[in-house]
């Protein structure tokens, strides 16, 4: 199992909606609103690294209000 943290920049005013959508995904263990350059930090668990990129592209970047992401893979 691979753990990764995903930083999410959301459209202004869409942060809470994005968090709600993220929390519906089985691979998302946590999604929290944060202050700073990024709006949301998300903890993900996926079976392997090769699935991580596809999951982010297909399931997270498609969420309305997601502007930009940055992935941090735990080693």
CHARMM internal coordinates of N, CA and C (Angstrom, degrees):
IC EDIT
DIST 1 N 1 CA 1.4524
DIST 1 CA 1 C 1.5302
ANGL 1 N 1 CA 1 C 108.49
DIST 1 C 2 N 1.3126
ANGL 1 CA 1 C 2 N 116.94
DIHE 1 N 1 CA 1 C 2 N 138.03
DIST 2 N 2 CA 1.4598
ANGL 1 C 2 N 2 CA 122.89
DIHE 1 CA 1 C 2 N 2 CA -179.71
DIST 2 CA 2 C 1.5301
ANGL 2 N 2 CA 2 C 108.85
DIHE 1 C 2 N 2 CA 2 C -110.72
DIST 2 C 3 N 1.3310
ANGL 2 CA 2 C 3 N 115.11
DIHE 2 N 2 CA 2 C 3 N 133.12
DIST 3 N 3 CA 1.4582
ANGL 2 C 3 N 3 CA 121.47
DIHE 2 CA 2 C 3 N 3 CA 175.92
DIST 3 CA 3 C 1.5197
ANGL 3 N 3 CA 3 C 108.26
DIHE 2 C 3 N 3 CA 3 C -106.52
DIST 3 C 4 N 1.3170
ANGL 3 CA 3 C 4 N 115.94
DIHE 3 N 3 CA 3 C 4 N 136.89
DIST 4 N 4 CA 1.4638
ANGL 3 C 4 N 4 CA 120.91
DIHE 3 CA 3 C 4 N 4 CA 177.11
DIST 4 CA 4 C 1.5266
ANGL 4 N 4 CA 4 C 108.46
DIHE 3 C 4 N 4 CA 4 C -142.74
DIST 4 C 5 N 1.3139
ANGL 4 CA 4 C 5 N 114.27
DIHE 4 N 4 CA 4 C 5 N 151.15
DIST 5 N 5 CA 1.4635
ANGL 4 C 5 N 5 CA 120.60
DIHE 4 CA 4 C 5 N 5 CA 172.56
DIST 5 CA 5 C 1.5120
ANGL 5 N 5 CA 5 C 107.13
DIHE 4 C 5 N 5 CA 5 C -107.92
DIST 5 C 6 N 1.3047
ANGL 5 CA 5 C 6 N 116.26
DIHE 5 N 5 CA 5 C 6 N 135.32
DIST 6 N 6 CA 1.4500
ANGL 5 C 6 N 6 CA 121.65
DIHE 5 CA 5 C 6 N 6 CA -178.63
DIST 6 CA 6 C 1.5196
ANGL 6 N 6 CA 6 C 108.50
DIHE 5 C 6 N 6 CA 6 C -118.72
DIST 6 C 7 N 1.3199
ANGL 6 CA 6 C 7 N 115.94
DIHE 6 N 6 CA 6 C 7 N 121.75
DIST 7 N 7 CA 1.4554
ANGL 6 C 7 N 7 CA 121.27
DIHE 6 CA 6 C 7 N 7 CA 174.23
DIST 7 CA 7 C 1.5201
ANGL 7 N 7 CA 7 C 107.19
DIHE 6 C 7 N 7 CA 7 C -90.29
DIST 7 C 8 N 1.3115
ANGL 7 CA 7 C 8 N 116.02
DIHE 7 N 7 CA 7 C 8 N 134.51
DIST 8 N 8 CA 1.4635
ANGL 7 C 8 N 8 CA 120.96
DIHE 7 CA 7 C 8 N 8 CA -176.42
DIST 8 CA 8 C 1.5207
ANGL 8 N 8 CA 8 C 109.81
DIHE 7 C 8 N 8 CA 8 C -125.43
DIST 8 C 9 N 1.3234
ANGL 8 CA 8 C 9 N 115.56
DIHE 8 N 8 CA 8 C 9 N 131.18
DIST 9 N 9 CA 1.4614
ANGL 8 C 9 N 9 CA 122.05
DIHE 8 CA 8 C 9 N 9 CA 170.96
DIST 9 CA 9 C 1.5291
ANGL 9 N 9 CA 9 C 106.01
DIHE 8 C 9 N 9 CA 9 C -102.96
DIST 9 C 10 N 1.3177
ANGL 9 CA 9 C 10 N 115.61
DIHE 9 N 9 CA 9 C 10 N 125.14
DIST 10 N 10 CA 1.4628
ANGL 9 C 10 N 10 CA 120.76
DIHE 9 CA 9 C 10 N 10 CA -176.74
DIST 10 CA 10 C 1.5242
ANGL 10 N 10 CA 10 C 110.88
DIHE 9 C 10 N 10 CA 10 C -111.41
DIST 10 C 11 N 1.3268
ANGL 10 CA 10 C 11 N 115.08
DIHE 10 N 10 CA 10 C 11 N 158.29
DIST 11 N 11 CA 1.4533
ANGL 10 C 11 N 11 CA 119.62
DIHE 10 CA 10 C 11 N 11 CA 173.11
DIST 11 CA 11 C 1.5245
ANGL 11 N 11 CA 11 C 108.63
DIHE 10 C 11 N 11 CA 11 C -63.55
DIST 11 C 12 N 1.3144
ANGL 11 CA 11 C 12 N 116.25
DIHE 11 N 11 CA 11 C 12 N 144.83
DIST 12 N 12 CA 1.4557
ANGL 11 C 12 N 12 CA 121.73
DIHE 11 CA 11 C 12 N 12 CA -178.56
DIST 12 CA 12 C 1.5307
ANGL 12 N 12 CA 12 C 110.98
DIHE 11 C 12 N 12 CA 12 C -55.82
DIST 12 C 13 N 1.3190
ANGL 12 CA 12 C 13 N 115.88
DIHE 12 N 12 CA 12 C 13 N 128.61
DIST 13 N 13 CA 1.4518
ANGL 12 C 13 N 13 CA 121.53
DIHE 12 CA 12 C 13 N 13 CA 179.95
DIST 13 CA 13 C 1.5186
ANGL 13 N 13 CA 13 C 114.51
DIHE 12 C 13 N 13 CA 13 C 87.34
DIST 13 C 14 N 1.3328
ANGL 13 CA 13 C 14 N 117.93
DIHE 13 N 13 CA 13 C 14 N -7.54
DIST 14 N 14 CA 1.4710
ANGL 13 C 14 N 14 CA 121.81
DIHE 13 CA 13 C 14 N 14 CA -177.59
DIST 14 CA 14 C 1.5302
ANGL 14 N 14 CA 14 C 113.08
DIHE 13 C 14 N 14 CA 14 C -102.31
DIST 14 C 15 N 1.3184
ANGL 14 CA 14 C 15 N 117.40
DIHE 14 N 14 CA 14 C 15 N 1.11
DIST 15 N 15 CA 1.4615
ANGL 14 C 15 N 15 CA 121.21
DIHE 14 CA 14 C 15 N 15 CA -172.59
DIST 15 CA 15 C 1.5368
ANGL 15 N 15 CA 15 C 112.95
DIHE 14 C 15 N 15 CA 15 C -56.08
DIST 15 C 16 N 1.3108
ANGL 15 CA 15 C 16 N 117.64
DIHE 15 N 15 CA 15 C 16 N -48.73
DIST 16 N 16 CA 1.4664
ANGL 15 C 16 N 16 CA 120.61
DIHE 15 CA 15 C 16 N 16 CA -177.09
DIST 16 CA 16 C 1.5272
ANGL 16 N 16 CA 16 C 111.46
DIHE 15 C 16 N 16 CA 16 C -67.75
DIST 16 C 17 N 1.3130
ANGL 16 CA 16 C 17 N 117.15
DIHE 16 N 16 CA 16 C 17 N -36.18
DIST 17 N 17 CA 1.4665
ANGL 16 C 17 N 17 CA 120.47
DIHE 16 CA 16 C 17 N 17 CA 176.88
DIST 17 CA 17 C 1.5249
ANGL 17 N 17 CA 17 C 110.71
DIHE 16 C 17 N 17 CA 17 C -65.11
DIST 17 C 18 N 1.3300
ANGL 17 CA 17 C 18 N 116.92
DIHE 17 N 17 CA 17 C 18 N -41.09
DIST 18 N 18 CA 1.4578
ANGL 17 C 18 N 18 CA 121.05
DIHE 17 CA 17 C 18 N 18 CA 178.52
DIST 18 CA 18 C 1.5260
ANGL 18 N 18 CA 18 C 110.16
DIHE 17 C 18 N 18 CA 18 C -63.70
DIST 18 C 19 N 1.3241
ANGL 18 CA 18 C 19 N 117.55
DIHE 18 N 18 CA 18 C 19 N -43.86
DIST 19 N 19 CA 1.4648
ANGL 18 C 19 N 19 CA 120.77
DIHE 18 CA 18 C 19 N 19 CA 178.40
DIST 19 CA 19 C 1.5289
ANGL 19 N 19 CA 19 C 110.65
DIHE 18 C 19 N 19 CA 19 C -59.75
DIST 19 C 20 N 1.3146
ANGL 19 CA 19 C 20 N 117.68
DIHE 19 N 19 CA 19 C 20 N -43.47
DIST 20 N 20 CA 1.4657
ANGL 19 C 20 N 20 CA 120.76
DIHE 19 CA 19 C 20 N 20 CA 178.72
DIST 20 CA 20 C 1.5224
ANGL 20 N 20 CA 20 C 111.17
DIHE 19 C 20 N 20 CA 20 C -60.12
DIST 20 C 21 N 1.3269
ANGL 20 CA 20 C 21 N 117.25
DIHE 20 N 20 CA 20 C 21 N -42.90
DIST 21 N 21 CA 1.4652
ANGL 20 C 21 N 21 CA 121.05
DIHE 20 CA 20 C 21 N 21 CA 179.13
DIST 21 CA 21 C 1.5274
ANGL 21 N 21 CA 21 C 110.87
DIHE 20 C 21 N 21 CA 21 C -66.71
DIST 21 C 22 N 1.3200
ANGL 21 CA 21 C 22 N 117.19
DIHE 21 N 21 CA 21 C 22 N -39.97
DIST 22 N 22 CA 1.4665
ANGL 21 C 22 N 22 CA 120.74
DIHE 21 CA 21 C 22 N 22 CA 178.83
DIST 22 CA 22 C 1.5229
ANGL 22 N 22 CA 22 C 111.22
DIHE 21 C 22 N 22 CA 22 C -63.34
DIST 22 C 23 N 1.3192
ANGL 22 CA 22 C 23 N 117.24
DIHE 22 N 22 CA 22 C 23 N -41.34
DIST 23 N 23 CA 1.4550
ANGL 22 C 23 N 23 CA 121.60
DIHE 22 CA 22 C 23 N 23 CA -176.87
DIST 23 CA 23 C 1.5287
ANGL 23 N 23 CA 23 C 112.96
DIHE 22 C 23 N 23 CA 23 C -66.88
DIST 23 C 24 N 1.3112
ANGL 23 CA 23 C 24 N 117.57
DIHE 23 N 23 CA 23 C 24 N -16.17
DIST 24 N 24 CA 1.4635
ANGL 23 C 24 N 24 CA 121.38
DIHE 23 CA 23 C 24 N 24 CA 177.22
DIST 24 CA 24 C 1.5276
ANGL 24 N 24 CA 24 C 112.67
DIHE 23 C 24 N 24 CA 24 C -79.47
DIST 24 C 25 N 1.3295
ANGL 24 CA 24 C 25 N 118.10
DIHE 24 N 24 CA 24 C 25 N -14.74
DIST 25 N 25 CA 1.4628
ANGL 24 C 25 N 25 CA 121.89
DIHE 24 CA 24 C 25 N 25 CA -178.15
DIST 25 CA 25 C 1.5233
ANGL 25 N 25 CA 25 C 110.26
DIHE 24 C 25 N 25 CA 25 C -84.38
DIST 25 C 26 N 1.3289
ANGL 25 CA 25 C 26 N 116.91
DIHE 25 N 25 CA 25 C 26 N 131.86
DIST 26 N 26 CA 1.4699
ANGL 25 C 26 N 26 CA 121.70
DIHE 25 CA 25 C 26 N 26 CA -177.65
DIST 26 CA 26 C 1.5260
ANGL 26 N 26 CA 26 C 112.61
DIHE 25 C 26 N 26 CA 26 C -59.98
DIST 26 C 27 N 1.3101
ANGL 26 CA 26 C 27 N 117.69
DIHE 26 N 26 CA 26 C 27 N -34.09
DIST 27 N 27 CA 1.4642
ANGL 26 C 27 N 27 CA 121.98
DIHE 26 CA 26 C 27 N 27 CA -176.98
DIST 27 CA 27 C 1.5244
ANGL 27 N 27 CA 27 C 113.29
DIHE 26 C 27 N 27 CA 27 C -74.56
DIST 27 C 28 N 1.3078
ANGL 27 CA 27 C 28 N 117.18
DIHE 27 N 27 CA 27 C 28 N -13.73
DIST 28 N 28 CA 1.4668
ANGL 27 C 28 N 28 CA 122.17
DIHE 27 CA 27 C 28 N 28 CA -179.45
DIST 28 CA 28 C 1.5268
ANGL 28 N 28 CA 28 C 108.94
DIHE 27 C 28 N 28 CA 28 C -89.33
DIST 28 C 29 N 1.3388
ANGL 28 CA 28 C 29 N 115.85
DIHE 28 N 28 CA 28 C 29 N 115.68
DIST 29 N 29 CA 1.4639
ANGL 28 C 29 N 29 CA 120.44
DIHE 28 CA 28 C 29 N 29 CA 178.45
DIST 29 CA 29 C 1.5250
ANGL 29 N 29 CA 29 C 111.64
DIHE 28 C 29 N 29 CA 29 C -87.03
DIST 29 C 30 N 1.3277
ANGL 29 CA 29 C 30 N 116.18
DIHE 29 N 29 CA 29 C 30 N -35.33
DIST 30 N 30 CA 1.4633
ANGL 29 C 30 N 30 CA 121.16
DIHE 29 CA 29 C 30 N 30 CA 179.51
DIST 30 CA 30 C 1.5223
ANGL 30 N 30 CA 30 C 108.97
DIHE 29 C 30 N 30 CA 30 C -147.95
DIST 30 C 31 N 1.3101
ANGL 30 CA 30 C 31 N 116.15
DIHE 30 N 30 CA 30 C 31 N 148.90
DIST 31 N 31 CA 1.4646
ANGL 30 C 31 N 31 CA 122.46
DIHE 30 CA 30 C 31 N 31 CA 172.71
DIST 31 CA 31 C 1.5241
ANGL 31 N 31 CA 31 C 106.54
DIHE 30 C 31 N 31 CA 31 C -145.81
DIST 31 C 32 N 1.3210
ANGL 31 CA 31 C 32 N 116.10
DIHE 31 N 31 CA 31 C 32 N 118.12
DIST 32 N 32 CA 1.4580
ANGL 31 C 32 N 32 CA 121.28
DIHE 31 CA 31 C 32 N 32 CA -173.93
DIST 32 CA 32 C 1.5276
ANGL 32 N 32 CA 32 C 111.17
DIHE 31 C 32 N 32 CA 32 C -129.95
DIST 32 C 33 N 1.3157
ANGL 32 CA 32 C 33 N 115.87
DIHE 32 N 32 CA 32 C 33 N 144.33
DIST 33 N 33 CA 1.4596
ANGL 32 C 33 N 33 CA 122.82
DIHE 32 CA 32 C 33 N 33 CA 174.35
DIST 33 CA 33 C 1.5278
ANGL 33 N 33 CA 33 C 108.54
DIHE 32 C 33 N 33 CA 33 C -76.67
DIST 33 C 34 N 1.3314
ANGL 33 CA 33 C 34 N 117.09
DIHE 33 N 33 CA 33 C 34 N 133.81
DIST 34 N 34 CA 1.4646
ANGL 33 C 34 N 34 CA 121.26
DIHE 33 CA 33 C 34 N 34 CA 179.51
DIST 34 CA 34 C 1.5258
ANGL 34 N 34 CA 34 C 109.44
DIHE 33 C 34 N 34 CA 34 C -131.23
DIST 34 C 35 N 1.3287
ANGL 34 CA 34 C 35 N 115.48
DIHE 34 N 34 CA 34 C 35 N 162.65
DIST 35 N 35 CA 1.4561
ANGL 34 C 35 N 35 CA 121.72
DIHE 34 CA 34 C 35 N 35 CA 175.78
DIST 35 CA 35 C 1.5137
ANGL 35 N 35 CA 35 C 109.43
DIHE 34 C 35 N 35 CA 35 C -98.39
DIST 35 C 36 N 1.3155
ANGL 35 CA 35 C 36 N 117.04
DIHE 35 N 35 CA 35 C 36 N 152.58
DIST 36 N 36 CA 1.4537
ANGL 35 C 36 N 36 CA 121.94
DIHE 35 CA 35 C 36 N 36 CA 177.21
DIST 36 CA 36 C 1.5160
ANGL 36 N 36 CA 36 C 110.73
DIHE 35 C 36 N 36 CA 36 C 122.96
DIST 36 C 37 N 1.3186
ANGL 36 CA 36 C 37 N 115.58
DIHE 36 N 36 CA 36 C 37 N -157.94
DIST 37 N 37 CA 1.4644
ANGL 36 C 37 N 37 CA 121.65
DIHE 36 CA 36 C 37 N 37 CA -178.53
DIST 37 CA 37 C 1.5273
ANGL 37 N 37 CA 37 C 111.30
DIHE 36 C 37 N 37 CA 37 C -62.91
DIST 37 C 38 N 1.3351
ANGL 37 CA 37 C 38 N 116.78
DIHE 37 N 37 CA 37 C 38 N -36.15
DIST 38 N 38 CA 1.4619
ANGL 37 C 38 N 38 CA 122.62
DIHE 37 CA 37 C 38 N 38 CA 179.62
DIST 38 CA 38 C 1.5237
ANGL 38 N 38 CA 38 C 108.86
DIHE 37 C 38 N 38 CA 38 C -99.54
DIST 38 C 39 N 1.3317
ANGL 38 CA 38 C 39 N 115.93
DIHE 38 N 38 CA 38 C 39 N 154.66
DIST 39 N 39 CA 1.4635
ANGL 38 C 39 N 39 CA 120.96
DIHE 38 CA 38 C 39 N 39 CA -176.23
DIST 39 CA 39 C 1.5244
ANGL 39 N 39 CA 39 C 113.73
DIHE 38 C 39 N 39 CA 39 C -100.43
DIST 39 C 40 N 1.3416
ANGL 39 CA 39 C 40 N 116.36
DIHE 39 N 39 CA 39 C 40 N -31.22
DIST 40 N 40 CA 1.4576
ANGL 39 C 40 N 40 CA 120.87
DIHE 39 CA 39 C 40 N 40 CA -172.78
DIST 40 CA 40 C 1.5211
ANGL 40 N 40 CA 40 C 108.97
DIHE 39 C 40 N 40 CA 40 C -138.64
DIST 40 C 41 N 1.3351
ANGL 40 CA 40 C 41 N 116.78
DIHE 40 N 40 CA 40 C 41 N 140.75
DIST 41 N 41 CA 1.4562
ANGL 40 C 41 N 41 CA 121.37
DIHE 40 CA 40 C 41 N 41 CA 169.92
DIST 41 CA 41 C 1.5268
ANGL 41 N 41 CA 41 C 106.70
DIHE 40 C 41 N 41 CA 41 C -117.07
DIST 41 C 42 N 1.3208
ANGL 41 CA 41 C 42 N 114.40
DIHE 41 N 41 CA 41 C 42 N 134.75
DIST 42 N 42 CA 1.4578
ANGL 41 C 42 N 42 CA 121.16
DIHE 41 CA 41 C 42 N 42 CA -175.72
DIST 42 CA 42 C 1.5165
ANGL 42 N 42 CA 42 C 109.51
DIHE 41 C 42 N 42 CA 42 C -128.26
DIST 42 C 43 N 1.3194
ANGL 42 CA 42 C 43 N 116.56
DIHE 42 N 42 CA 42 C 43 N 135.48
DIST 43 N 43 CA 1.4656
ANGL 42 C 43 N 43 CA 121.34
DIHE 42 CA 42 C 43 N 43 CA 175.00
DIST 43 CA 43 C 1.5167
ANGL 43 N 43 CA 43 C 107.78
DIHE 42 C 43 N 43 CA 43 C -101.59
DIST 43 C 44 N 1.3361
ANGL 43 CA 43 C 44 N 115.54
DIHE 43 N 43 CA 43 C 44 N 124.01
DIST 44 N 44 CA 1.4612
ANGL 43 C 44 N 44 CA 121.72
DIHE 43 CA 43 C 44 N 44 CA -177.76
DIST 44 CA 44 C 1.5160
ANGL 44 N 44 CA 44 C 110.88
DIHE 43 C 44 N 44 CA 44 C -114.57
DIST 44 C 45 N 1.3208
ANGL 44 CA 44 C 45 N 116.76
DIHE 44 N 44 CA 44 C 45 N 149.11
DIST 45 N 45 CA 1.4679
ANGL 44 C 45 N 45 CA 122.98
DIHE 44 CA 44 C 45 N 45 CA 170.78
DIST 45 CA 45 C 1.5245
ANGL 45 N 45 CA 45 C 106.67
DIHE 44 C 45 N 45 CA 45 C -131.14
DIST 45 C 46 N 1.3319
ANGL 45 CA 45 C 46 N 116.21
DIHE 45 N 45 CA 45 C 46 N 121.32
DIST 46 N 46 CA 1.4657
ANGL 45 C 46 N 46 CA 121.80
DIHE 45 CA 45 C 46 N 46 CA 177.26
DIST 46 CA 46 C 1.5305
ANGL 46 N 46 CA 46 C 108.08
DIHE 45 C 46 N 46 CA 46 C -129.55
DIST 46 C 47 N 1.3342
ANGL 46 CA 46 C 47 N 117.39
DIHE 46 N 46 CA 46 C 47 N 158.14
DIST 47 N 47 CA 1.4677
ANGL 46 C 47 N 47 CA 120.09
DIHE 46 CA 46 C 47 N 47 CA -176.96
DIST 47 CA 47 C 1.5303
ANGL 47 N 47 CA 47 C 114.94
DIHE 46 C 47 N 47 CA 47 C -59.97
DIST 47 C 48 N 1.3363
ANGL 47 CA 47 C 48 N 117.81
DIHE 47 N 47 CA 47 C 48 N -39.54
DIST 48 N 48 CA 1.4631
ANGL 47 C 48 N 48 CA 119.88
DIHE 47 CA 47 C 48 N 48 CA 179.25
DIST 48 CA 48 C 1.5263
ANGL 48 N 48 CA 48 C 110.88
DIHE 47 C 48 N 48 CA 48 C -155.67
DIST 48 C 49 N 1.3297
ANGL 48 CA 48 C 49 N 115.25
DIHE 48 N 48 CA 48 C 49 N 165.70
DIST 49 N 49 CA 1.4712
ANGL 48 C 49 N 49 CA 121.07
DIHE 48 CA 48 C 49 N 49 CA -175.34
DIST 49 CA 49 C 1.5242
ANGL 49 N 49 CA 49 C 112.02
DIHE 48 C 49 N 49 CA 49 C -60.17
DIST 49 C 50 N 1.3259
ANGL 49 CA 49 C 50 N 116.98
DIHE 49 N 49 CA 49 C 50 N -36.59
DIST 50 N 50 CA 1.4648
ANGL 49 C 50 N 50 CA 119.37
DIHE 49 CA 49 C 50 N 50 CA -177.55
DIST 50 CA 50 C 1.5308
ANGL 50 N 50 CA 50 C 112.00
DIHE 49 C 50 N 50 CA 50 C -62.75
DIST 50 C 51 N 1.3126
ANGL 50 CA 50 C 51 N 117.19
DIHE 50 N 50 CA 50 C 51 N -26.67
DIST 51 N 51 CA 1.4705
ANGL 50 C 51 N 51 CA 120.56
DIHE 50 CA 50 C 51 N 51 CA 179.52
DIST 51 CA 51 C 1.5236
ANGL 51 N 51 CA 51 C 112.53
DIHE 50 C 51 N 51 CA 51 C -84.40
DIST 51 C 52 N 1.3194
ANGL 51 CA 51 C 52 N 117.19
DIHE 51 N 51 CA 51 C 52 N -17.32
DIST 52 N 52 CA 1.4600
ANGL 51 C 52 N 52 CA 121.37
DIHE 51 CA 51 C 52 N 52 CA -175.50
DIST 52 CA 52 C 1.5266
ANGL 52 N 52 CA 52 C 112.27
DIHE 51 C 52 N 52 CA 52 C -61.96
DIST 52 C 53 N 1.3147
ANGL 52 CA 52 C 53 N 116.29
DIHE 52 N 52 CA 52 C 53 N -50.58
DIST 53 N 53 CA 1.4640
ANGL 52 C 53 N 53 CA 120.01
DIHE 52 CA 52 C 53 N 53 CA -178.85
DIST 53 CA 53 C 1.5139
ANGL 53 N 53 CA 53 C 112.69
DIHE 52 C 53 N 53 CA 53 C -59.93
DIST 53 C 54 N 1.3294
ANGL 53 CA 53 C 54 N 116.79
DIHE 53 N 53 CA 53 C 54 N -45.50
DIST 54 N 54 CA 1.4644
ANGL 53 C 54 N 54 CA 120.39
DIHE 53 CA 53 C 54 N 54 CA 179.04
DIST 54 CA 54 C 1.5194
ANGL 54 N 54 CA 54 C 111.05
DIHE 53 C 54 N 54 CA 54 C -62.55
DIST 54 C 55 N 1.3283
ANGL 54 CA 54 C 55 N 116.46
DIHE 54 N 54 CA 54 C 55 N -41.98
DIST 55 N 55 CA 1.4590
ANGL 54 C 55 N 55 CA 120.11
DIHE 54 CA 54 C 55 N 55 CA -179.89
DIST 55 CA 55 C 1.5302
ANGL 55 N 55 CA 55 C 111.01
DIHE 54 C 55 N 55 CA 55 C -60.37
DIST 55 C 56 N 1.3270
ANGL 55 CA 55 C 56 N 116.12
DIHE 55 N 55 CA 55 C 56 N -45.32
DIST 56 N 56 CA 1.4633
ANGL 55 C 56 N 56 CA 119.98
DIHE 55 CA 55 C 56 N 56 CA -179.13
DIST 56 CA 56 C 1.5279
ANGL 56 N 56 CA 56 C 110.85
DIHE 55 C 56 N 56 CA 56 C -65.13
DIST 56 C 57 N 1.3300
ANGL 56 CA 56 C 57 N 116.45
DIHE 56 N 56 CA 56 C 57 N -46.50
DIST 57 N 57 CA 1.4617
ANGL 56 C 57 N 57 CA 119.45
DIHE 56 CA 56 C 57 N 57 CA -178.63
DIST 57 CA 57 C 1.5267
ANGL 57 N 57 CA 57 C 112.86
DIHE 56 C 57 N 57 CA 57 C -65.20
DIST 57 C 58 N 1.3089
ANGL 57 CA 57 C 58 N 117.23
DIHE 57 N 57 CA 57 C 58 N -43.99
DIST 58 N 58 CA 1.4665
ANGL 57 C 58 N 58 CA 121.02
DIHE 57 CA 57 C 58 N 58 CA -174.57
DIST 58 CA 58 C 1.5241
ANGL 58 N 58 CA 58 C 113.81
DIHE 57 C 58 N 58 CA 58 C -83.23
DIST 58 C 59 N 1.3268
ANGL 58 CA 58 C 59 N 116.77
DIHE 58 N 58 CA 58 C 59 N -36.07
DIST 59 N 59 CA 1.4584
ANGL 58 C 59 N 59 CA 119.16
DIHE 58 CA 58 C 59 N 59 CA -171.54
DIST 59 CA 59 C 1.5201
ANGL 59 N 59 CA 59 C 115.04
DIHE 58 C 59 N 59 CA 59 C -105.40
DIST 59 C 60 N 1.3107
ANGL 59 CA 59 C 60 N 117.94
DIHE 59 N 59 CA 59 C 60 N -29.50
DIST 60 N 60 CA 1.4675
ANGL 59 C 60 N 60 CA 119.19
DIHE 59 CA 59 C 60 N 60 CA -175.64
DIST 60 CA 60 C 1.5190
ANGL 60 N 60 CA 60 C 112.03
DIHE 59 C 60 N 60 CA 60 C -101.42
DIST 60 C 61 N 1.3123
ANGL 60 CA 60 C 61 N 117.04
DIHE 60 N 60 CA 60 C 61 N -47.88
DIST 61 N 61 CA 1.4682
ANGL 60 C 61 N 61 CA 118.20
DIHE 60 CA 60 C 61 N 61 CA -178.63
DIST 61 CA 61 C 1.5209
ANGL 61 N 61 CA 61 C 112.91
DIHE 60 C 61 N 61 CA 61 C -67.65
DIST 61 C 62 N 1.3165
ANGL 61 CA 61 C 62 N 116.57
DIHE 61 N 61 CA 61 C 62 N -15.50
DIST 62 N 62 CA 1.4593
ANGL 61 C 62 N 62 CA 120.74
DIHE 61 CA 61 C 62 N 62 CA 177.08
DIST 62 CA 62 C 1.5176
ANGL 62 N 62 CA 62 C 113.74
DIHE 61 C 62 N 62 CA 62 C -84.21
DIST 62 C 63 N 1.3164
ANGL 62 CA 62 C 63 N 116.92
DIHE 62 N 62 CA 62 C 63 N -7.71
DIST 63 N 63 CA 1.4726
ANGL 62 C 63 N 63 CA 120.84
DIHE 62 CA 62 C 63 N 63 CA 179.10
DIST 63 CA 63 C 1.5304
ANGL 63 N 63 CA 63 C 109.05
DIHE 62 C 63 N 63 CA 63 C -70.58
DIST 63 C 64 N 1.3093
ANGL 63 CA 63 C 64 N 116.28
DIHE 63 N 63 CA 63 C 64 N 130.56
DIST 64 N 64 CA 1.4618
ANGL 63 C 64 N 64 CA 120.84
DIHE 63 CA 63 C 64 N 64 CA 177.99
DIST 64 CA 64 C 1.5143
ANGL 64 N 64 CA 64 C 111.07
DIHE 63 C 64 N 64 CA 64 C -60.00
DIST 64 C 65 N 1.3169
ANGL 64 CA 64 C 65 N 116.61
DIHE 64 N 64 CA 64 C 65 N 129.53
DIST 65 N 65 CA 1.4565
ANGL 64 C 65 N 65 CA 121.57
DIHE 64 CA 64 C 65 N 65 CA 179.42
DIST 65 CA 65 C 1.5144
ANGL 65 N 65 CA 65 C 113.78
DIHE 64 C 65 N 65 CA 65 C 100.48
DIST 65 C 66 N 1.3502
ANGL 65 CA 65 C 66 N 117.92
DIHE 65 N 65 CA 65 C 66 N -12.38
DIST 66 N 66 CA 1.4621
ANGL 65 C 66 N 66 CA 120.47
DIHE 65 CA 65 C 66 N 66 CA 176.57
DIST 66 CA 66 C 1.5169
ANGL 66 N 66 CA 66 C 108.17
DIHE 65 C 66 N 66 CA 66 C -79.35
DIST 66 C 67 N 1.3203
ANGL 66 CA 66 C 67 N 115.74
DIHE 66 N 66 CA 66 C 67 N 119.83
DIST 67 N 67 CA 1.4555
ANGL 66 C 67 N 67 CA 122.38
DIHE 66 CA 66 C 67 N 67 CA -176.42
DIST 67 CA 67 C 1.5307
ANGL 67 N 67 CA 67 C 112.08
DIHE 66 C 67 N 67 CA 67 C -97.45
DIST 67 C 68 N 1.3378
ANGL 67 CA 67 C 68 N 116.12
DIHE 67 N 67 CA 67 C 68 N -41.08
DIST 68 N 68 CA 1.4672
ANGL 67 C 68 N 68 CA 121.29
DIHE 67 CA 67 C 68 N 68 CA -173.23
DIST 68 CA 68 C 1.5169
ANGL 68 N 68 CA 68 C 108.53
DIHE 67 C 68 N 68 CA 68 C -159.41
DIST 68 C 69 N 1.3560
ANGL 68 CA 68 C 69 N 116.90
DIHE 68 N 68 CA 68 C 69 N 148.83
DIST 69 N 69 CA 1.4656
ANGL 68 C 69 N 69 CA 120.90
DIHE 68 CA 68 C 69 N 69 CA 176.52
DIST 69 CA 69 C 1.5259
ANGL 69 N 69 CA 69 C 110.65
DIHE 68 C 69 N 69 CA 69 C -133.62
DIST 69 C 70 N 1.3107
ANGL 69 CA 69 C 70 N 115.00
DIHE 69 N 69 CA 69 C 70 N 158.16
DIST 70 N 70 CA 1.4654
ANGL 69 C 70 N 70 CA 122.70
DIHE 69 CA 69 C 70 N 70 CA 172.93
DIST 70 CA 70 C 1.5163
ANGL 70 N 70 CA 70 C 107.37
DIHE 69 C 70 N 70 CA 70 C -140.53
DIST 70 C 71 N 1.3386
ANGL 70 CA 70 C 71 N 116.90
DIHE 70 N 70 CA 70 C 71 N 129.11
DIST 71 N 71 CA 1.4533
ANGL 70 C 71 N 71 CA 122.24
DIHE 70 CA 70 C 71 N 71 CA -173.85
DIST 71 CA 71 C 1.5288
ANGL 71 N 71 CA 71 C 110.81
DIHE 70 C 71 N 71 CA 71 C -105.17
DIST 71 C 72 N 1.3320
ANGL 71 CA 71 C 72 N 115.93
DIHE 71 N 71 CA 71 C 72 N 133.61
DIST 72 N 72 CA 1.4644
ANGL 71 C 72 N 72 CA 123.21
DIHE 71 CA 71 C 72 N 72 CA 177.40
DIST 72 CA 72 C 1.5221
ANGL 72 N 72 CA 72 C 106.53
DIHE 71 C 72 N 72 CA 72 C -122.12
DIST 72 C 73 N 1.3328
ANGL 72 CA 72 C 73 N 117.48
DIHE 72 N 72 CA 72 C 73 N 111.69
DIST 73 N 73 CA 1.4653
ANGL 72 C 73 N 73 CA 121.91
DIHE 72 CA 72 C 73 N 73 CA -177.37
DIST 73 CA 73 C 1.5258
ANGL 73 N 73 CA 73 C 108.90
DIHE 72 C 73 N 73 CA 73 C -91.68
DIST 73 C 74 N 1.3223
ANGL 73 CA 73 C 74 N 116.36
DIHE 73 N 73 CA 73 C 74 N 130.45
DIST 74 N 74 CA 1.4625
ANGL 73 C 74 N 74 CA 121.65
DIHE 73 CA 73 C 74 N 74 CA 178.89
DIST 74 CA 74 C 1.5248
ANGL 74 N 74 CA 74 C 108.76
DIHE 73 C 74 N 74 CA 74 C -78.47
DIST 74 C 75 N 1.3492
ANGL 74 CA 74 C 75 N 116.16
DIHE 74 N 74 CA 74 C 75 N 134.15
DIST 75 N 75 CA 1.4696
ANGL 74 C 75 N 75 CA 120.45
DIHE 74 CA 74 C 75 N 75 CA -179.85
DIST 75 CA 75 C 1.5140
ANGL 75 N 75 CA 75 C 110.66
DIHE 74 C 75 N 75 CA 75 C -104.94
END
COOR INIT
IC SEED 1 N 1 CA 1 C
IC BUILD
